[in-house]
Amino acid sequence: MNNPLPIEWLHRDSQSRLVMARWALLAIEGLTVLGLAHGFAVALPMPPMAAVLSLHGVLNLLAAWRLRSGRGGEPYEIMAELAADAAAIAALVYFSGGYANPFISLLLVPLILCAVTLPAVLAWLMTAWVALLYSLLAGYYQPLTLAVTDRAAINLHLAGMWLNFLLTAALVAAFVTRLAQALRQREADLARAREQALRDEQIFALGMQAAAAAHDLATPLSSLRLALKELARDYAGDDELGPSLTLMAGQTERMKGVLDRLAAAAGAVRAAETLNRPLDEWLTEIYDHWRLMRPQVGGRLQLVGPLPAPRVREDPSLVSVLSTLLNNAADASPADLVLMADWNGATLGLQVLDRGPGLGRAGDKAEGWGVGLMLVRAALDRLGGGIDLTPRPGGGLAARLHLPLSSLAAK
């Protein structure tokens, strides 16, 4: 693998698989020694080989204990443990014929585990260590004494090569492939985390701009509201200016509500002041306030959930999500716009339906979906929900939202 991940970035279950692979390697060593000593009547120095197997088992127990206690998993520690595995294999091979022993290729197993799980520099260090052990076994070993003919000795060697190949292949297939899969999954998780962090950074920048805009607009908006109140008082009863002044006053109150929600989202309003109210009542208010901003749009609200509706906490981010989707739908097609809401005991489903061209045709509004959709997805991710954009039957676009009601639970 290119740029393998450090072992501390592995999930705990992947580290457990690595320990299991080392136990499987120890089991192969023990079975091989017992098979040669009792199955083929090979004269082996059992006391020192038993001591090596016991020491290997103690090292594995220590590694398993450190993993359970949460203190294991560092790259150099895993490197030392795999190097000890290779040394144990080399010691067993030393007492059983040296480099002529077909089971010497088991030295590749710790190297493979190291190459899959540890950084490249440690894999190369393990390669040098294994090569050194193999080179030493070529010159230093205790030869085996077999009470068989030369032909039988050759057949025994070939059978050992065959068995060693099967055991190594099974070990690689059972553990190494799972470790590699876990590493690939971890890389994908890290990529998603980096993407989420980048998106959060963009959202934060937009939020800072929105907060600055809200602060800058607060004073002129207050002045405008006072001026409109004075004009309404001065021209009370004027049939020509009265309706226009009333409309302007309503729009300034709507803008004040928007700024208040921005302040609430930024933490300017205490959490204790957040209202808990029935879901259908809150959604109706959101839609009615939006219609004040877009009175020319022909739309309707459909609430199809069971009554009484659950009580929820007013979340400013969901208000922003619905406003963004409704504005995009109204820009696409001012007629036949529908906001539909349905809920059950656990989930809230919302649909914004329009009769516009949808997302399949290029245009100015298709470009405008970029930032708006990014904000919508970020807000829904925070609430544990999601959004799907699909064609609406009969033409247009259907934006379908889903989120758990627990994210809006009344506090």
ROVEX-184800 format. One record per residue (C-alpha): residue number from 0; residue in three letters; x, y, z. Coordinates in steps of 0.2 Angstrom, whole numbers, plus 5000, padded with zeros to 4 digits. Example, Ala and Ser with C-alpha at 12.3 -4.5 7.8 and 13.67 -1.06 7.14 Angstrom:
! ROVEX-184800
(node 0, "Ala", (5062, 4978, 5039))
(node 1, "Ser", (5068, 4995, 5036))
END
This chain:
! ROVEX-184800
(node 0, "Met", (5000, 5000, 5000))
(node 1, "Asn", (5006, 5018, 4997))
(node 2, "Asn", (5007, 5029, 5012))
(node 3, "Pro", (5000, 5016, 5025))
(node 4, "Leu", (4992, 5023, 5040))
(node 5, "Pro", (5000, 5022, 5057))
(node 6, "Ile", (4994, 5008, 5068))
(node 7, "Glu", (4987, 5021, 5081))
(node 8, "Trp", (4974, 5026, 5068))
(node 9, "Leu", (4967, 5009, 5067))
(node 10, "His", (4951, 5004, 5075))
(node 11, "Arg", (4952, 4993, 5091))
(node 12, "Asp", (4945, 4979, 5082))
(node 13, "Ser", (4958, 4980, 5068))
(node 14, "Gln", (4972, 4979, 5082))
(node 15, "Ser", (4963, 4964, 5089))
(node 16, "Arg", (4964, 4956, 5072))
(node 17, "Leu", (4983, 4959, 5072))
(node 18, "Val", (4985, 4951, 5089))
(node 19, "Met", (4974, 4936, 5083))
(node 20, "Ala", (4985, 4934, 5068))
(node 21, "Arg", (5000, 4933, 5080))
(node 22, "Trp", (4992, 4920, 5090))
(node 23, "Ala", (4988, 4910, 5074))
(node 24, "Leu", (5006, 4911, 5070))
(node 25, "Leu", (5011, 4904, 5087))
(node 26, "Ala", (4999, 4890, 5085))
(node 27, "Ile", (5007, 4886, 5068))
(node 28, "Glu", (5024, 4885, 5076))
(node 29, "Gly", (5018, 4874, 5090))
(node 30, "Leu", (5009, 4862, 5079))
(node 31, "Thr", (5023, 4861, 5067))
(node 32, "Val", (5035, 4857, 5081))
(node 33, "Leu", (5023, 4843, 5088))
(node 34, "Gly", (5020, 4836, 5071))
(node 35, "Leu", (5039, 4834, 5067))
(node 36, "Ala", (5043, 4827, 5084))
(node 37, "His", (5028, 4815, 5085))
(node 38, "Gly", (5022, 4813, 5068))
(node 39, "Phe", (5038, 4810, 5059))
(node 40, "Ala", (5049, 4805, 5074))
(node 41, "Val", (5061, 4819, 5071))
(node 42, "Ala", (5074, 4821, 5084))
(node 43, "Leu", (5072, 4839, 5090))
(node 44, "Pro", (5079, 4848, 5105))
(node 45, "Met", (5062, 4850, 5114))
(node 46, "Pro", (5068, 4859, 5130))
(node 47, "Pro", (5075, 4875, 5121))
(node 48, "Met", (5061, 4874, 5108))
(node 49, "Ala", (5048, 4873, 5121))
(node 50, "Ala", (5056, 4888, 5130))
(node 51, "Val", (5055, 4898, 5114))
(node 52, "Leu", (5037, 4894, 5111))
(node 53, "Ser", (5033, 4898, 5130))
(node 54, "Leu", (5042, 4915, 5128))
(node 55, "His", (5033, 4919, 5112))
(node 56, "Gly", (5016, 4915, 5121))
(node 57, "Val", (5021, 4927, 5135))
(node 58, "Leu", (5025, 4941, 5123))
(node 59, "Asn", (5008, 4938, 5115))
(node 60, "Leu", (4999, 4938, 5132))
(node 61, "Leu", (5008, 4955, 5136))
(node 62, "Ala", (5002, 4962, 5119))
(node 63, "Ala", (4984, 4957, 5122))
(node 64, "Trp", (4984, 4964, 5139))
(node 65, "Arg", (4991, 4981, 5134))
(node 66, "Leu", (4978, 4981, 5120))
(node 67, "Arg", (4964, 4978, 5132))
(node 68, "Ser", (4970, 4991, 5144))
(node 69, "Gly", (4971, 5004, 5131))
(node 70, "Arg", (4989, 5006, 5132))
(node 71, "Gly", (4995, 4997, 5116))
(node 72, "Gly", (4994, 5001, 5098))
(node 73, "Glu", (5009, 5013, 5095))
(node 74, "Pro", (5019, 5010, 5079))
(node 75, "Tyr", (5036, 5006, 5087))
(node 76, "Glu", (5028, 4995, 5100))
(node 77, "Ile", (5019, 4984, 5086))
(node 78, "Met", (5036, 4985, 5076))
(node 79, "Ala", (5045, 4977, 5092))
(node 80, "Glu", (5032, 4964, 5094))
(node 81, "Leu", (5032, 4958, 5076))
(node 82, "Ala", (5051, 4959, 5077))
(node 83, "Ala", (5050, 4947, 5092))
(node 84, "Asp", (5039, 4936, 5082))
(node 85, "Ala", (5052, 4935, 5068))
(node 86, "Ala", (5065, 4931, 5081))
(node 87, "Ala", (5055, 4917, 5089))
(node 88, "Ile", (5053, 4909, 5072))
(node 89, "Ala", (5071, 4911, 5068))
(node 90, "Ala", (5075, 4902, 5085))
(node 91, "Leu", (5064, 4888, 5081))
(node 92, "Val", (5071, 4886, 5063))
(node 93, "Tyr", (5089, 4887, 5071))
(node 94, "Phe", (5085, 4871, 5082))
(node 95, "Ser", (5077, 4862, 5067))
(node 96, "Gly", (5089, 4863, 5052))
(node 97, "Gly", (5092, 4881, 5048))
(node 98, "Tyr", (5089, 4888, 5031))
(node 99, "Ala", (5086, 4871, 5024))
(node 100, "Asn", (5070, 4870, 5035))
(node 101, "Pro", (5055, 4873, 5023))
(node 102, "Phe", (5046, 4883, 5037))
(node 103, "Ile", (5059, 4896, 5036))
(node 104, "Ser", (5047, 4906, 5025))
(node 105, "Leu", (5036, 4909, 5040))
(node 106, "Leu", (5048, 4924, 5043))
(node 107, "Leu", (5038, 4932, 5029))
(node 108, "Val", (5022, 4933, 5040))
(node 109, "Pro", (5028, 4946, 5052))
(node 110, "Leu", (5035, 4956, 5038))
(node 111, "Ile", (5018, 4955, 5028))
(node 112, "Leu", (5009, 4961, 5044))
(node 113, "Cys", (5021, 4975, 5047))
(node 114, "Ala", (5020, 4981, 5029))
(node 115, "Val", (5001, 4981, 5029))
(node 116, "Thr", (4999, 4990, 5046))
(node 117, "Leu", (5014, 5001, 5049))
(node 118, "Pro", (5022, 5016, 5040))
(node 119, "Ala", (5034, 5012, 5026))
(node 120, "Val", (5050, 5016, 5036))
(node 121, "Leu", (5046, 5003, 5049))
(node 122, "Ala", (5042, 4990, 5035))
(node 123, "Trp", (5059, 4993, 5028))
(node 124, "Leu", (5067, 4991, 5045))
(node 125, "Met", (5057, 4974, 5047))
(node 126, "Thr", (5063, 4969, 5030))
(node 127, "Ala", (5081, 4972, 5035))
(node 128, "Trp", (5078, 4962, 5052))
(node 129, "Val", (5071, 4947, 5043))
(node 130, "Ala", (5084, 4947, 5030))
(node 131, "Leu", (5097, 4947, 5044))
(node 132, "Leu", (5089, 4933, 5053))
(node 133, "Tyr", (5088, 4923, 5036))
(node 134, "Ser", (5106, 4926, 5033))
(node 135, "Leu", (5112, 4921, 5050))
(node 136, "Leu", (5102, 4905, 5048))
(node 137, "Ala", (5111, 4901, 5032))
(node 138, "Gly", (5127, 4899, 5042))
(node 139, "Tyr", (5122, 4895, 5060))
(node 140, "Tyr", (5110, 4881, 5064))
(node 141, "Gln", (5108, 4864, 5072))
(node 142, "Pro", (5106, 4851, 5058))
(node 143, "Leu", (5093, 4838, 5059))
(node 144, "Thr", (5096, 4820, 5060))
(node 145, "Leu", (5083, 4810, 5050))
(node 146, "Ala", (5083, 4791, 5051))
(node 147, "Val", (5076, 4789, 5034))
(node 148, "Thr", (5083, 4787, 5016))
(node 149, "Asp", (5088, 4801, 5005))
(node 150, "Arg", (5073, 4799, 4995))
(node 151, "Ala", (5062, 4800, 5010))
(node 152, "Ala", (5071, 4815, 5016))
(node 153, "Ile", (5068, 4824, 5000))
(node 154, "Asn", (5049, 4819, 5000))
(node 155, "Leu", (5048, 4825, 5018))
(node 156, "His", (5056, 4842, 5013))
(node 157, "Leu", (5044, 4844, 4999))
(node 158, "Ala", (5029, 4840, 5010))
(node 159, "Gly", (5035, 4853, 5022))
(node 160, "Met", (5036, 4866, 5008))
(node 161, "Trp", (5018, 4861, 5003))
(node 162, "Leu", (5011, 4862, 5021))
(node 163, "Asn", (5020, 4878, 5024))
(node 164, "Phe", (5013, 4886, 5009))
(node 165, "Leu", (4995, 4881, 5013))
(node 166, "Leu", (4997, 4888, 5031))
(node 167, "Thr", (5005, 4904, 5026))
(node 168, "Ala", (4992, 4907, 5012))
(node 169, "Ala", (4978, 4903, 5025))
(node 170, "Leu", (4985, 4915, 5037))
(node 171, "Val", (4987, 4929, 5024))
(node 172, "Ala", (4969, 4926, 5018))
(node 173, "Ala", (4961, 4926, 5035))
(node 174, "Phe", (4970, 4940, 5044))
(node 175, "Val", (4980, 4951, 5032))
(node 176, "Thr", (4966, 4954, 5019))
(node 177, "Arg", (4955, 4960, 5034))
(node 178, "Leu", (4968, 4971, 5040))
(node 179, "Ala", (4970, 4979, 5023))
(node 180, "Gln", (4952, 4981, 5021))
(node 181, "Ala", (4951, 4990, 5038))
(node 182, "Leu", (4965, 5001, 5033))
(node 183, "Arg", (4956, 5006, 5017))
(node 184, "Gln", (4940, 5009, 5027))
(node 185, "Arg", (4950, 5020, 5039))
(node 186, "Glu", (4957, 5030, 5025))
(node 187, "Ala", (4940, 5033, 5018))
(node 188, "Asp", (4934, 5038, 5035))
(node 189, "Leu", (4948, 5050, 5036))
(node 190, "Ala", (4944, 5057, 5019))
(node 191, "Arg", (4926, 5060, 5024))
(node 192, "Ala", (4932, 5068, 5040))
(node 193, "Arg", (4944, 5080, 5030))
(node 194, "Glu", (4929, 5084, 5019))
(node 195, "Gln", (4918, 5087, 5033))
(node 196, "Ala", (4931, 5099, 5042))
(node 197, "Leu", (4933, 5108, 5026))
(node 198, "Arg", (4914, 5111, 5024))
(node 199, "Asp", (4913, 5116, 5042))
(node 200, "Glu", (4927, 5129, 5039))
(node 201, "Gln", (4917, 5136, 5025))
(node 202, "Ile", (4901, 5136, 5035))
(node 203, "Phe", (4910, 5145, 5049))
(node 204, "Ala", (4916, 5158, 5037))
(node 205, "Leu", (4899, 5161, 5030))
(node 206, "Gly", (4892, 5161, 5048))
(node 207, "Met", (4905, 5175, 5053))
(node 208, "Gln", (4900, 5185, 5038))
(node 209, "Ala", (4881, 5183, 5042))
(node 210, "Ala", (4885, 5188, 5060))
(node 211, "Ala", (4894, 5203, 5054))
(node 212, "Ala", (4880, 5208, 5042))
(node 213, "Ala", (4867, 5206, 5056))
(node 214, "His", (4877, 5217, 5067))
(node 215, "Asp", (4879, 5230, 5053))
(node 216, "Leu", (4861, 5230, 5048))
(node 217, "Ala", (4854, 5231, 5066))
(node 218, "Thr", (4856, 5250, 5068))
(node 219, "Pro", (4850, 5255, 5051))
(node 220, "Leu", (4835, 5244, 5052))
(node 221, "Ser", (4830, 5251, 5069))
(node 222, "Ser", (4832, 5268, 5061))
(node 223, "Leu", (4821, 5263, 5047))
(node 224, "Arg", (4808, 5256, 5058))
(node 225, "Leu", (4807, 5272, 5068))
(node 226, "Ala", (4806, 5282, 5052))
(node 227, "Leu", (4792, 5271, 5045))
(node 228, "Lys", (4782, 5273, 5062))
(node 229, "Glu", (4783, 5292, 5060))
(node 230, "Leu", (4778, 5291, 5042))
(node 231, "Ala", (4763, 5280, 5046))
(node 232, "Arg", (4758, 5292, 5060))
(node 233, "Asp", (4760, 5308, 5049))
(node 234, "Tyr", (4750, 5300, 5034))
(node 235, "Ala", (4737, 5291, 5044))
(node 236, "Gly", (4721, 5289, 5034))
(node 237, "Asp", (4730, 5293, 5017))
(node 238, "Asp", (4723, 5280, 5005))
(node 239, "Glu", (4738, 5282, 4993))
(node 240, "Leu", (4752, 5280, 5005))
(node 241, "Gly", (4744, 5270, 5019))
(node 242, "Pro", (4744, 5253, 5011))
(node 243, "Ser", (4762, 5255, 5005))
(node 244, "Leu", (4768, 5261, 5022))
(node 245, "Thr", (4759, 5246, 5030))
(node 246, "Leu", (4768, 5234, 5018))
(node 247, "Met", (4785, 5242, 5021))
(node 248, "Ala", (4782, 5241, 5040))
(node 249, "Gly", (4778, 5222, 5039))
(node 250, "Gln", (4793, 5219, 5029))
(node 251, "Thr", (4805, 5228, 5041))
(node 252, "Glu", (4797, 5218, 5055))
(node 253, "Arg", (4801, 5202, 5045))
(node 254, "Met", (4819, 5208, 5043))
(node 255, "Lys", (4820, 5211, 5061))
(node 256, "Gly", (4814, 5193, 5064))
(node 257, "Val", (4827, 5186, 5053))
(node 258, "Leu", (4841, 5196, 5062))
(node 259, "Asp", (4834, 5190, 5079))
(node 260, "Arg", (4835, 5172, 5073))
(node 261, "Leu", (4853, 5175, 5068))
(node 262, "Ala", (4857, 5182, 5085))
(node 263, "Ala", (4848, 5167, 5093))
(node 264, "Ala", (4858, 5155, 5082))
(node 265, "Ala", (4874, 5164, 5088))
(node 266, "Gly", (4870, 5162, 5106))
(node 267, "Ala", (4864, 5179, 5110))
(node 268, "Val", (4847, 5172, 5116))
(node 269, "Arg", (4848, 5161, 5131))
(node 270, "Ala", (4844, 5142, 5129))
(node 271, "Ala", (4831, 5144, 5142))
(node 272, "Glu", (4821, 5156, 5131))
(node 273, "Thr", (4820, 5144, 5117))
(node 274, "Leu", (4802, 5139, 5114))
(node 275, "Asn", (4795, 5122, 5115))
(node 276, "Arg", (4779, 5120, 5105))
(node 277, "Pro", (4769, 5108, 5094))
(node 278, "Leu", (4777, 5104, 5078))
(node 279, "Asp", (4762, 5108, 5066))
(node 280, "Glu", (4761, 5125, 5074))
(node 281, "Trp", (4779, 5129, 5072))
(node 282, "Leu", (4779, 5123, 5054))
(node 283, "Thr", (4764, 5133, 5050))
(node 284, "Glu", (4772, 5149, 5058))
(node 285, "Ile", (4788, 5146, 5047))
(node 286, "Tyr", (4778, 5144, 5031))
(node 287, "Asp", (4767, 5160, 5035))
(node 288, "His", (4782, 5170, 5039))
(node 289, "Trp", (4791, 5165, 5023))
(node 290, "Arg", (4775, 5169, 5013))
(node 291, "Leu", (4776, 5187, 5020))
(node 292, "Met", (4793, 5188, 5011))
(node 293, "Arg", (4786, 5180, 4995))
(node 294, "Pro", (4768, 5185, 4994))
(node 295, "Gln", (4768, 5183, 4975))
(node 296, "Val", (4771, 5164, 4976))
(node 297, "Gly", (4757, 5152, 4974))
(node 298, "Gly", (4760, 5139, 4987))
(node 299, "Arg", (4752, 5128, 5000))
(node 300, "Leu", (4757, 5119, 5016))
(node 301, "Gln", (4751, 5101, 5019))
(node 302, "Leu", (4753, 5094, 5036))
(node 303, "Val", (4749, 5075, 5035))
(node 304, "Gly", (4756, 5069, 5052))
(node 305, "Pro", (4746, 5062, 5066))
(node 306, "Leu", (4738, 5073, 5079))
(node 307, "Pro", (4742, 5079, 5092))
(node 308, "Ala", (4759, 5083, 5084))
(node 309, "Pro", (4774, 5081, 5095))
(node 310, "Arg", (4781, 5096, 5105))
(node 311, "Val", (4798, 5101, 5098))
(node 312, "Arg", (4812, 5114, 5101))
(node 313, "Glu", (4813, 5128, 5089))
(node 314, "Asp", (4829, 5126, 5080))
(node 315, "Pro", (4835, 5141, 5069))
(node 316, "Ser", (4845, 5130, 5058))
(node 317, "Leu", (4830, 5120, 5052))
(node 318, "Val", (4821, 5137, 5049))
(node 319, "Ser", (4836, 5142, 5038))
(node 320, "Val", (4835, 5125, 5029))
(node 321, "Leu", (4817, 5127, 5025))
(node 322, "Ser", (4819, 5145, 5020))
(node 323, "Thr", (4833, 5141, 5008))
(node 324, "Leu", (4823, 5127, 5000))
(node 325, "Leu", (4807, 5137, 4998))
(node 326, "Asn", (4816, 5152, 4991))
(node 327, "Asn", (4825, 5140, 4978))
(node 328, "Ala", (4808, 5132, 4974))
(node 329, "Ala", (4800, 5149, 4972))
(node 330, "Asp", (4813, 5156, 4961))
(node 331, "Ala", (4812, 5140, 4950))
(node 332, "Ser", (4793, 5141, 4948))
(node 333, "Pro", (4782, 5153, 4958))
(node 334, "Ala", (4766, 5142, 4955))
(node 335, "Asp", (4761, 5125, 4962))
(node 336, "Leu", (4774, 5126, 4976))
(node 337, "Val", (4771, 5113, 4990))
(node 338, "Leu", (4778, 5111, 5008))
(node 339, "Met", (4773, 5094, 5014))
(node 340, "Ala", (4777, 5088, 5032))
(node 341, "Asp", (4774, 5071, 5039))
(node 342, "Trp", (4780, 5063, 5055))
(node 343, "Asn", (4779, 5048, 5066))
(node 344, "Gly", (4785, 5044, 5083))
(node 345, "Ala", (4803, 5044, 5078))
(node 346, "Thr", (4806, 5053, 5061))
(node 347, "Leu", (4801, 5070, 5053))
(node 348, "Gly", (4799, 5070, 5034))
(node 349, "Leu", (4798, 5086, 5024))
(node 350, "Gln", (4796, 5089, 5006))
(node 351, "Val", (4798, 5105, 4996))
(node 352, "Leu", (4790, 5102, 4978))
(node 353, "Asp", (4791, 5114, 4963))
(node 354, "Arg", (4787, 5114, 4945))
(node 355, "Gly", (4803, 5121, 4939))
(node 356, "Pro", (4816, 5114, 4927))
(node 357, "Gly", (4824, 5104, 4941))
(node 358, "Leu", (4843, 5101, 4942))
(node 359, "Gly", (4845, 5093, 4925))
(node 360, "Arg", (4846, 5109, 4915))
(node 361, "Ala", (4860, 5121, 4917))
(node 362, "Gly", (4855, 5139, 4922))
(node 363, "Asp", (4858, 5153, 4934))
(node 364, "Lys", (4848, 5145, 4948))
(node 365, "Ala", (4858, 5128, 4946))
(node 366, "Glu", (4873, 5138, 4950))
(node 367, "Gly", (4865, 5146, 4965))
(node 368, "Trp", (4861, 5129, 4972))
(node 369, "Gly", (4880, 5127, 4977))
(node 370, "Val", (4881, 5137, 4993))
(node 371, "Gly", (4863, 5135, 4997))
(node 372, "Leu", (4864, 5116, 4996))
(node 373, "Met", (4880, 5115, 5006))
(node 374, "Leu", (4872, 5125, 5020))
(node 375, "Val", (4857, 5114, 5020))
(node 376, "Arg", (4867, 5098, 5020))
(node 377, "Ala", (4878, 5104, 5034))
(node 378, "Ala", (4863, 5109, 5045))
(node 379, "Leu", (4854, 5092, 5042))
(node 380, "Asp", (4871, 5083, 5046))
(node 381, "Arg", (4871, 5092, 5062))
(node 382, "Leu", (4853, 5086, 5066))
(node 383, "Gly", (4857, 5069, 5061))
(node 384, "Gly", (4846, 5070, 5045))
(node 385, "Gly", (4849, 5071, 5026))
(node 386, "Ile", (4842, 5077, 5010))
(node 387, "Asp", (4838, 5069, 4993))
(node 388, "Leu", (4834, 5079, 4977))
(node 389, "Thr", (4824, 5069, 4965))
(node 390, "Pro", (4813, 5073, 4950))
(node 391, "Arg", (4795, 5078, 4954))
(node 392, "Pro", (4781, 5067, 4945))
(node 393, "Gly", (4774, 5078, 4932))
(node 394, "Gly", (4789, 5089, 4931))
(node 395, "Gly", (4800, 5099, 4943))
(node 396, "Leu", (4810, 5095, 4958))
(node 397, "Ala", (4807, 5086, 4974))
(node 398, "Ala", (4818, 5090, 4989))
(node 399, "Arg", (4815, 5077, 5002))
(node 400, "Leu", (4822, 5080, 5020))
(node 401, "His", (4822, 5067, 5034))
(node 402, "Leu", (4828, 5069, 5052))
(node 403, "Pro", (4826, 5061, 5069))
(node 404, "Leu", (4813, 5070, 5080))
(node 405, "Ser", (4825, 5067, 5094))
(node 406, "Ser", (4836, 5081, 5087))
(node 407, "Leu", (4822, 5093, 5090))
(node 408, "Ala", (4816, 5085, 5106))
(node 409, "Ala", (4809, 5098, 5118))
(node 410, "Lys", (4821, 5102, 5133))
END
